[in-house]
Amino acid sequence: MTDSTNRNEDREKEILEKLVFSSLQEQRRTRYWSIFFKSLTFIYLYVLLFWGLGWLGEESVGISERHAALVDLRGEIKPDSMGSADNINAALQKAFKDKNTAGVILRINSPGGSPVQAGYINDEIRRLRAEYPQIPLYAVVEDICASGGYYAAVAADKIFVDKASIVGSIGVILDSFGFTGTLEKLGIERRLLTAGENKSFLDPFSPTDPKQREHAQKMLAEIHQQFIQVVQQGRGERLKNTAEIFSGMLWTGQKSIDLGLVDALGSAEYVAREVIQVGRIVDYTTKEGLAEHFAKRFGKMAANLLIGTSESWQLR
């Protein structure tokens, strides 16, 4: 009786151990599958996010067909921005080097910026067009192409606009404020020490020095003349060479065609389809980093919430 009881207990114990072991295996399998599906979901969302933000472009897959290469020049042209010469020129170089690029479209929506940065872009466009003479480059203007934006655009083979685009502002500006007497009224003593009689050049808290003002005006005139020469070189006989064109005035896209500032009406899609004659556009624009993108988005959203503004185009 005792042996039988012991055997039954051993059998029950063995069965119990098998059940526990089987349960542990099932839990382990469930955990593995849970981790697997969570990983798949994460990867899927990651891909969707980066695809939606434009960081996974077609160029990462490899383009095996003839296409129009698109480079966007947006916002102010200045160092350490998406519109810097470093970013624009790097994108242009990639576009021209692709053996399947049939033509390059520089799509511009910029009020201008640094004449140095715009000059770098203009120079690089000319260099690339000389190195790859079989690949044309067309500038396409969206809302605005003014000042430094137009400085870059005139290096293109042709410039296309919308009839309501804003084009021009061929001029140079140096602006500041004059606070003469303000500190005295506020009871503030300013202590300015310099070595060199012009080190406080155009200081906003000092009266205007006629000699410094004259020197500043000469510098502006010199840079303006450089701008004029670049425009004349780029547009050639197409330009209605009148003094008004170089006065810093702005015109609509339709009027700018009449003045020879641009060539014709057309969007990026139109230029790709009708001028370059390809059915595909591939974006080569340098993308901003993840941190910069979310910082910019968050900052804009916070500003909108605080002051109740919405995006709109404006001329400044």
C-alpha positions in Angstrom: 0.0 0.0 0.0 2.8 2.3 0.8 4.7 1.6 -2.4 1.6 2.2 -4.4 1.0 5.5 -2.6 4.6 6.5 -3.2 4.3 5.7 -6.9 1.1 7.7 -7.2 2.8 10.7 -5.5 5.8 10.4 -7.7 3.6 10.3 -10.8 1.6 13.3 -9.6 4.8 15.1 -8.9 6.1 14.3 -12.4 2.9 15.4 -14.0 2.9 18.6 -12.0 6.5 19.3 -13.0 5.7 18.7 -16.7 2.7 21.1 -16.4 4.8 23.8 -14.7 7.6 23.3 -17.3 5.1 23.5 -20.1 3.5 26.6 -18.6 6.9 28.3 -18.4 7.7 27.4 -22.0 4.4 28.8 -23.1 5.0 32.0 -21.2 8.5 32.3 -22.7 7.1 31.8 -26.2 4.4 34.4 -25.5 7.0 36.8 -24.3 9.2 36.3 -27.3 6.3 36.8 -29.7 5.2 39.9 -27.8 8.7 41.4 -28.1 8.8 40.4 -31.8 5.5 42.1 -32.6 6.4 45.2 -30.5 9.7 45.5 -32.4 7.9 45.2 -35.7 5.4 47.8 -34.7 8.2 50.1 -33.6 10.1 49.6 -36.9 7.0 50.3 -38.9 6.2 53.5 -37.0 9.8 54.6 -37.3 9.8 54.1 -41.0 6.5 55.9 -41.3 7.8 58.8 -39.3 10.9 59.3 -41.3 9.2 58.8 -44.6 6.6 61.3 -43.6 9.2 63.9 -42.6 11.1 63.3 -45.8 14.2 61.8 -44.3 13.8 58.6 -46.2 13.8 59.9 -49.8 13.8 58.1 -53.1 17.5 58.6 -53.5 18.2 56.2 -50.6 16.6 53.4 -52.6 18.6 54.2 -55.7 17.1 55.7 -58.9 17.5 53.7 -62.0 15.4 55.8 -64.4 15.8 59.3 -65.9 14.4 62.0 -63.6 14.4 65.6 -62.8 16.5 66.4 -59.7 14.8 68.8 -57.3 16.7 71.1 -54.8 14.7 73.4 -52.5 16.0 76.8 -51.5 13.6 78.0 -48.8 13.7 80.8 -46.2 16.5 83.2 -45.5 19.9 82.6 -47.1 22.4 82.6 -44.2 25.1 80.5 -42.6 24.0 77.6 -40.3 20.5 77.4 -41.8 18.7 75.1 -44.3 19.2 77.9 -46.9 23.0 78.1 -46.4 25.4 77.7 -49.3 26.8 74.6 -47.7 23.4 72.8 -47.7 22.3 74.1 -51.2 25.6 73.4 -52.9 25.9 69.9 -51.4 22.4 69.0 -52.7 23.2 70.5 -56.1 26.4 68.4 -56.3 24.6 65.2 -55.6 21.9 66.0 -58.1 24.4 66.7 -60.9 26.6 63.7 -60.1 23.7 61.2 -60.5 24.1 59.6 -63.9 20.3 59.4 -64.3 19.6 63.2 -63.8 18.1 64.6 -66.9 17.9 68.1 -65.5 18.0 70.0 -62.2 15.3 72.2 -60.7 16.2 74.7 -58.1 12.9 75.6 -56.5 13.2 79.0 -54.7 11.0 80.5 -52.0 13.3 83.0 -50.3 13.2 86.7 -49.4 17.0 86.9 -49.7 19.8 87.1 -47.1 23.5 87.1 -47.1 25.1 88.3 -50.4 28.1 86.2 -49.6 26.1 83.0 -49.2 24.0 83.8 -52.3 27.2 84.5 -54.2 28.6 81.1 -53.2 25.4 79.4 -54.5 25.6 81.4 -57.8 29.3 80.5 -58.3 28.6 76.8 -57.6 25.7 76.6 -60.1 28.0 78.1 -62.8 30.7 75.7 -62.0 28.4 72.7 -62.1 26.8 73.8 -65.4 30.3 74.0 -66.9 31.3 70.6 -65.5 28.1 68.9 -66.7 27.1 70.9 -69.8 24.6 68.2 -70.8 22.5 68.8 -67.7 20.4 72.0 -67.6 19.5 73.8 -64.4 16.2 75.7 -64.2 15.1 77.9 -61.3 11.4 77.8 -60.3 10.0 80.6 -58.1 7.2 79.9 -55.8 5.9 82.8 -53.6 9.0 85.0 -53.5 12.5 85.2 -55.1 14.0 88.5 -53.9 17.4 90.0 -53.3 19.8 87.1 -52.5 17.2 84.6 -53.7 17.3 86.2 -57.1 21.1 86.5 -56.9 21.2 82.7 -56.8 18.5 82.3 -59.5 20.2 84.2 -62.2 22.8 81.5 -62.6 20.1 79.2 -64.0 19.6 78.4 -67.7 16.0 79.7 -67.3 13.8 81.0 -64.5 10.1 80.1 -64.2 7.5 81.8 -62.0 3.9 81.9 -61.1 2.0 84.9 -62.4 1.6 86.1 -58.7 5.2 85.3 -57.6 7.2 88.3 -56.2 10.5 88.8 -57.9 13.3 91.5 -57.8 14.7 93.6 -55.0 18.0 94.0 -56.7 19.6 96.2 -54.0 21.5 96.1 -50.8 20.3 97.3 -47.4 22.1 98.1 -44.1 19.6 99.0 -41.3 19.9 99.9 -37.7 18.4 102.2 -35.0 19.6 105.4 -33.5 19.3 105.7 -29.7 21.1 109.0 -29.3 20.0 110.6 -26.0 17.9 107.6 -24.9 20.4 106.4 -22.3 20.7 109.9 -20.8 16.9 110.1 -20.4 17.0 106.7 -18.7 19.8 107.8 -16.4 22.2 105.2 -17.8 25.9 106.1 -18.4 27.5 104.3 -21.3 31.2 103.7 -21.1 32.6 103.0 -24.6 36.3 102.5 -25.1 37.9 101.9 -28.5 41.3 101.7 -30.1 41.0 103.1 -33.6 38.8 106.1 -34.5 36.3 104.1 -36.5 36.0 101.0 -34.2 32.6 102.2 -33.1 31.4 102.3 -36.7 27.8 103.4 -36.9 27.3 102.9 -33.2 23.5 103.3 -32.5 24.1 105.1 -29.2 26.3 107.8 -30.8 25.5 110.6 -33.2 26.0 109.7 -36.8 29.5 110.4 -38.1 29.2 111.9 -41.6 32.5 110.2 -42.7 31.3 106.8 -41.4 28.0 107.2 -43.1 29.6 108.1 -46.4 31.9 105.1 -46.1 29.0 102.8 -45.4 27.1 104.2 -48.4 30.2 103.5 -50.6 30.3 99.9 -49.4 26.6 99.4 -50.2 27.1 100.9 -53.6 30.0 98.6 -54.3 28.1 95.5 -53.3 25.1 96.7 -55.3 27.2 97.1 -58.4 28.5 93.5 -57.9 24.8 92.4 -57.7 24.0 94.3 -60.9 26.9 92.7 -62.8 25.8 89.2 -61.7 22.3 89.8 -62.9 23.5 91.3 -66.2 25.8 88.3 -66.7 23.1 85.8 -65.9 20.3 87.3 -67.9 22.2 88.8 -70.8 20.2 90.2 -73.6 16.9 88.9 -72.1 17.1 91.7 -69.5 15.4 95.1 -70.1 18.4 97.0 -68.9 16.7 100.0 -67.3 17.7 101.9 -64.1 14.3 100.9 -62.5 15.2 97.2 -62.6 18.2 97.9 -60.3 16.4 100.2 -57.9 15.4 97.5 -55.4 11.8 97.4 -56.6 9.7 94.2 -56.5 7.4 92.9 -59.3 4.9 90.2 -59.9 5.9 87.1 -61.8 3.9 88.3 -64.8 5.5 91.7 -64.9 9.0 90.2 -64.3 8.6 88.3 -67.5 8.0 91.6 -69.4 11.1 93.0 -67.8 13.3 90.0 -68.7 14.0 89.2 -65.1 12.5 85.7 -65.6 11.6 83.6 -68.7 8.1 82.1 -68.4 5.3 80.8 -66.2 5.7 77.3 -64.8 5.8 75.1 -61.7 8.4 72.5 -60.8 6.1 69.8 -62.2 5.6 71.7 -65.4 9.3 72.1 -65.9 10.0 68.4 -65.3 7.2 67.3 -67.6 7.3 69.8 -70.4 10.8 71.2 -70.4 13.1 68.4 -69.1 10.5 65.9 -70.4 10.6 63.3 -67.7 7.8 61.9 -65.6 9.6 61.7 -62.3 11.0 64.2 -59.8 13.5 63.1 -57.2 14.2 65.4 -54.2 17.9 65.9 -53.4 17.3 68.7 -50.9 19.5 68.4 -47.8 17.2 67.5 -44.9 17.5 69.0 -41.4 18.3 66.7 -38.5 15.7 65.2 -36.2 16.6 67.4 -33.2 16.5 70.6 -35.4 13.2 69.6 -37.0 11.3 69.0 -33.7 12.8 72.0 -32.1 11.6 74.2 -34.9 8.2 72.5 -34.9 7.8 72.8 -31.2 9.0 76.4 -31.2 6.5 77.4 -33.9 3.6 75.6 -32.2 4.4 77.2 -28.9 4.6 80.7 -30.5 1.2 80.1 -32.2 -0.4 79.1 -28.9 1.0 82.0 -27.1 0.3 84.8 -29.5 -2.5 83.2 -31.6 -0.8 83.6 -35.0 -1.0 81.4 -38.1 1.4 80.9 -41.0 1.1 83.4 -43.8 3.4 84.9 -46.4 4.7 88.3 -45.9 7.3 90.7 -47.3 9.7 92.2 -44.7 
